[in-house]
């Protein structure tokens, strides 16, 4: 029998790409999304990409009565949970919103997984749970901490799942700690499209490239890095989506895991800018401004555990990340 999967936040950036990957892998997928940060034409785009109808429920993970109806109507074999707020800066300004959506939503969802005996749960975590790392690359046994409310919600979410797993051995959890997802589907039909000013580097550069923003602000050029700008581990969203498929397959075989999902290689802000210039064929303006509080010089993953446990390694390089992003963002100009 084909496993049925609930994909919360499935119309968002990572969720939509994971939907395609899950369908391609033969899963039966139901998207649940409240469209608070997703475009309403995404389900139709997914239908065009996959050439099959999209099962969509518009609902909120914090609404227990809505979720109860969903679980009564469907017998899910597994859940991939993306539905959450995710902007670090916004979380500092609106911590209660982040605690409500990210933790109340997770709690509500988990209560129903236990009630309805759903066995597999893939959790969208983040490298923010490592705080300011003392050693690089970052391995999964590095100390966990939180430097902002968003990171705190991801850390507490992990701890909640660990506690539940300890009391219910049949509940199999995969915790995926993302580094920096970028890029877009090669079709150019889905990609990152924030409803407001982007909080992450590549979509911000993309907005500069299409003229929606005047320039890129580089926060500091005096870090201890090759060109003085911050270095981060960027992973193509299609690679990241594939990691969720592999995680789910392992969980359905009763194999829980906690792994980093990154490339193991860092790129600086200026390297990213130059690569995007090459992809777009444009010279992109930027200015250097003061460092942001809390930023660190370099962050990149040790990805060996994901390769060992899931058979996962990233395949797409920075050139492909930028080319796919540009194809997506430039298609919206026509």
N, C-alpha and C positions, 0 to 999 in steps of 0.2 A: 504494500500500500504506500502511496506517495505521502511523505511526511508533510503535515500542514504547519506553517510557520506564521506567527504574528510578528509583523514588522512595525514597531512603533516609530513614529517620526519618519515613515518610509517615503514621504514626498520631499524630504529635505535633501541637502547636498550628498552626504554620505549614504543616507537611507535609500535614495533613488538609485544610486549606482549599485548598492548591495541588492536591491530588488532585481535588477537585471541579472546580476551574477547568480542569485538564488534560482531564478527562473531558468537560466541557462543550465544550471546544475540539476534541474529536474524537481525542484521543490514546488509545492502548492503554497502560495504566499498571499496573505491578507494584509494590506497596508492599513494602519491606523494613524491618522494625523489630524491636528486641529488647524493646520495651515497658518499658524501664527508667524512662521518664518519660512514659508514655502509657497511657491507660485501655484495657482490653481490649475494651470495647464500642464503641470508635471504628469499627472496620471495619463493624460492623452498622449504625451510624448513617450511615456513608458509603453503604452499600447503599440505605438508605431515602431518602437525599437524591438520589442519582443514579438510583435505580430500575434498577440493574444489579448483577450479581455483582462482588465485590471480589476481585482477585487479590492474595493476601497471603503473604509468606514471613517466618516468624519466624527471624531470624538476626542476627548481630552483625557490623558492618563491620570489626572488628578480627580476625575469624576467617577466615583466608585459605582454609581448606579449605571452609568453608560458602559463601563467596563464589564460589569456583571452581565449585562445583556449580551455583550460581545462573546464572553466566555460560555454563556448558555447556548448561543447559536453555533459555536464552533468548538471542535475538540482539537486543541493545538498540541502538536508534538514538541514544539519548541518556540522560543521567543527570542528575537533579536531586538534589543532595546536601545533606541536612539533618542527618543523623545525627551528633550531637555533644553534648558537655556545654556548658552556656551560662551558668552563674551566675558573675558576676564575683567575688563574695565567696567562694564555695566554691572557686574556682580558686586563690585566695590560700592557702587552707588545704590544698588537695589538688592541688598543681601537677602531680604525676606522673600522677594520674588524667586530668587534662586533656590532658597531652602524649600519653598513651597512646591515649585515645579519639579525640581530635581530629586528631592527626597520624599515629599508626599506622593509624587507620581510613582516613584520607585516602590514605596511601601504599599500603595494601593495595588499596583500590578503584582507584587510578590504575594500579597494576601490571596489574590485570585489564582496564582500559579499553584499555591499550596492547596487551596480548596479544590481545584479542578485537576490536581495531580499532573501538572505539566512538568516534564522531566528535564528539559534542556533550556538553558538561559544564557545568551551571549550579552555581556554588559559592555557598553561603550564607555571606557574609561579614558584616561589621559595621562600624558607625561607630566602634567602639572602636579601630580601627586608626589613627584620626586622633589618638589620645592626647588631649592638652589643646590644642585648636585655638587658633591665634593670631589668626585672622580668621574672621568670619562673614558670610554663610553659608559652609559648608564645600563646596568644590569637589573634584573627584576628583584634582586635581593638588596638593592640600595635602600637606605632609609626613606620612609614615606613621611611627608609633612605637607602642610598647606600654607600658602602665602597669600591667598585671596579666597573670597567666599565660593567662587566657582570651583577652585581646586579642593576646597573643603567638602563640597557636596560630592565630588568624585571619590575622595578618600573615604568619607563616611559610607557612600554607596558600596564601595569594595568591602568595607568592614561588615556592613549589613549582610551582604551575600556570603561572606565567610562564616558568619555566625549561623545563618540559616543552613548552609551546607553542612556545618558541624552537627546539627541536630537532625538532618534529613539526608542521609548518604545517597539516597536515590535521586536527589536533586543535583543535577550536574551543571556546574557553572563555568563559563569561559570568560575571563576578564581580559580584555584587549586594551592595552595602554597605547593609544595613538600618539604619534609625534605630530607632524604637521601635514595633514592631507591637502593636496593641491591637484590641479589638472581638471580634466573633464572627460566624458565619454568620447571615444573616437568619432562617433557619429556627428558630434557637434550639437546634439539635441538636448542634452542635459549637462549641467555644470553648476558651479557655485554662483549664486545670484542673490547676494544679501539684499534684504528689503530696505536697508539703510546704509550708512557709511561702513565699509568693511573694517573689521577689527584685525584681520590677518593680512600678511604681506602680499601674497600673490594676487588675491582679488583686488587689493588696493592698487597694485601696479597695473592690473588689467583695466581698472577704472580710469587711471591716468592715460593708458594707451588709447582708449576710445574717446577721451576728452571729457569724461564725466567729472574728473577731479583735475586740478591744475598741475599738481606735482606730487612726487613721493617725498614724504618727510622721513629722513633717516635719523633715528634716535641714537645719536652718538657715533663717532668714528675714531674713538680712542681706546677701544677695547684691546685686550691682548689676543688679537686674531691677525691673520695674514694681512688684511686690508683695514683693520681697525673697526669694522662693523660686526654686528652680532651674527653668530653662526648657529644655524638650526638644521635639523634633520627633516627634510621634506620627502613625503611619500605620495606617489600617484594614487588618486582616489580609486582607480580601477584595481590596482594592486591591493589596496586596503579592503575593498569590497570582497576580493577573492579570499582574503584572510578570514572573513566572517563565514564564508562557505566552509572552509576547511575546519574552522572552530566548531561550527554546528555539526559537521559530520563526526568529529571526534566526540562531542558531547552526547550525541545520539547513540554512541557506542559505550557511553559511561566513562569517558576520559576527561575529567575536569582539568583546567589549566589556567595559568596567569602568565601572559606573555607581552613583551614589547612588540609593537608593529611599527617598524621604521626601516630605514635602509642601512643604518650604520655609518652613513657619510653625512657630513655637514656642509652646507653652503652658506656663504655670507649674504648679507642684504645686497651688497653691490654685485656679487656674482649672480644673484637672482635677477637683479635689474638688467644686467648685461645680457643674460640669457633670454629675457623677455624682449629686449630690444631686437635681438637676432630673430626671434620667432615672429615678431610683428613688423619688422623692417622699419622701425621708427626709433628716433632718438627721444628718450623719455626724460623730462626734467626732474631734478630732485634737489633738495636742500638738506643740509645737516643741521639738526637741532639738538637740544640737550638730551642726555640720556633720560629714559623713563625710570622712575623708581621701581626697584624690584627686578629689572632686567639683568640677566647674567650674560657673560661673554659667549659661551658655547654650550649647546645642548644637543647631544645626538645619542642614538640608541646602540646598545649591544643587541643585535637581532638573532643571536645564535639559538636561543631557547625556542623561538617560534619555528625556526627551521627544523630543530630536533623534534619538537612535539607535534607540530602541525604539517611539516613539510613545506613551510612557507618561506619564500624569500622574494624580495621586491625585484621586478623585472624591468621597470621603466625608469629611464634616467632623466636628468633635469631638462635636457633638450626636448624630450617627448612631453614632459609635464607642461612646459611652456607652450609648445606647439598645440597641444590639445586644448589648453586654456584659451589661447588666442583664437583657435577655430571656433570655440563656443562663444566667446564674448563678441567676436567680430561678426558672427552670424546674426547677432541681434541688431546690427547697424543697418542691415539690408531691408 
